[in-house]
Structure formats: C-alpha cells, structure tokens
C-alpha cells in the first residue's frame, strides 16, 4: 500500500495504534511503578482500563484495515505481535510506512 494517499481505515489504524502504544508505555512506565513502588494502585486501574479498550480497538482496526487494504497474513500476525510489545505499535507503523513488511 502506498502511504502517499492512505485510506481512512489506515489513518484510523495509525491513530489508534499510537494511542494504544502510548497507553501501554504509560501503564508500564508510570502506573505500574506507582502501584508497586509507592503502593498507589489507582493509576493502574484507570490507565489499565484505557489501555484495554485501546488494545481491543487496535485489534479490531488491524483486522478491518487488513481486510480493506488486502494485507497478507504475515503483516497481520506482525501487527498483532507488535501490540504485545512496549514499542511495537510504533515500530510496526514505521515498517508498514517504509513498506518493509
């Protein structure tokens, strides 16, 4: 897919991907240390909830955009794996933008 004229589905996927990636970093980098180091679990409750919603939105949009843009199975699997890694969504976005996968 050329990124010169990305579809609405692709643009929505990128926005959700970035939000999901940021929420994961906030969860791992701020909320969880607050919970375990300073005994402040409330942040994990809210950031974790937001991350969960964004994760589901990411997976749904990944499947939708892969259908619309006819992505192959490898790209879909890599997109799913990327959602499980802290910097994965950003790297995945960079790779599909550069047509590396």
C-alpha positions as CSV (number, residue, x, y, z in Angstrom):
1,X,0.0,0.0,0.0
2,X,1.3,3.4,-0.9
3,X,1.4,5.8,2.0
4,X,1.1,8.8,-0.3
5,X,-2.7,8.5,-0.3
6,X,-3.6,6.4,2.7
7,X,-7.2,5.3,3.2
8,X,-9.4,6.5,6.1
9,X,-9.2,3.0,7.6
10,X,-5.4,3.2,7.5
11,X,-5.3,6.7,9.1
12,X,-7.7,5.5,11.8
13,X,-5.5,2.5,12.4
14,X,-2.4,4.7,12.8
15,X,-4.2,7.0,15.3
16,X,-5.5,4.0,17.4
17,X,-2.0,2.4,17.1
18,X,-0.3,5.5,18.5
19,X,-2.8,5.9,21.3
20,X,-2.5,2.2,22.2
21,X,1.3,2.4,22.2
22,X,1.3,5.5,24.4
23,X,-1.2,3.9,26.8
24,X,1.0,0.8,27.1
25,X,4.1,2.9,27.8
26,X,2.2,4.9,30.5
27,X,0.9,1.7,32.0
28,X,4.4,0.1,32.2
29,X,6.4,3.2,32.8
30,X,4.3,5.2,35.3
31,X,1.2,3.3,36.5
32,X,2.9,0.0,37.4
33,X,5.9,1.6,39.2
34,X,3.5,3.8,41.2
35,X,1.5,0.7,42.2
36,X,4.4,-1.5,43.2
37,X,6.9,1.1,44.5
38,X,4.6,3.6,46.1
39,X,1.5,1.4,46.8
40,X,-0.7,3.6,44.6
41,X,-2.8,1.2,42.6
42,X,-5.4,3.7,41.4
43,X,-3.4,4.7,38.4
44,X,-3.2,1.1,37.2
45,X,-7.0,0.9,37.4
46,X,-7.6,3.8,35.1
47,X,-4.6,3.6,32.7
48,X,-5.1,-0.2,32.5
49,X,-8.7,0.2,31.7
50,X,-7.9,2.7,29.0
51,X,-5.2,0.6,27.6
52,X,-7.5,-2.4,27.5
53,X,-10.1,-0.5,25.5
54,X,-7.4,0.8,23.1
55,X,-5.9,-2.7,22.7
56,X,-9.3,-4.1,21.6
57,X,-9.8,-1.1,19.3
58,X,-6.3,-1.7,17.8
59,X,-7.0,-5.4,17.1
60,X,-10.4,-4.6,15.6
61,X,-9.0,-1.9,13.4
62,X,-6.0,-4.1,12.5
63,X,-8.4,-6.7,11.2
64,X,-10.6,-4.1,9.4
65,X,-7.7,-2.3,7.7
66,X,-6.1,-5.6,6.7
67,X,-9.3,-6.6,5.0
68,X,-9.8,-3.2,3.3
69,X,-6.2,-3.0,2.1
70,X,-5.8,-6.7,1.5
71,X,-2.8,-7.2,3.8
72,X,-1.2,-10.6,3.8
73,X,-1.2,-12.9,6.8
74,X,2.4,-12.1,7.8
75,X,1.6,-8.4,8.1
76,X,-1.5,-9.2,10.2
77,X,0.4,-11.5,12.6
78,X,3.2,-9.0,12.9
79,X,0.7,-6.3,13.7
80,X,-0.8,-8.5,16.4
81,X,2.7,-9.3,17.9
82,X,3.5,-5.5,17.8
83,X,0.6,-4.8,20.0
84,X,2.1,-7.0,22.7
85,X,5.5,-5.2,22.8
86,X,6.0,-1.8,24.5
87,X,7.3,0.0,21.4
88,X,5.8,-2.5,19.0
89,X,3.0,-0.3,17.5
90,X,5.5,2.5,16.7
91,X,7.9,0.1,15.0
92,X,5.1,-1.6,13.1
93,X,3.8,1.7,11.9
94,X,7.3,2.6,10.7
95,X,7.8,-0.7,9.0
96,X,4.5,-0.6,7.1
97,X,5.2,3.1,6.2
98,X,8.5,2.1,4.7
99,X,7.0,-0.9,3.0
100,X,9.5,-3.2,4.9
101,X,6.8,-5.8,5.7
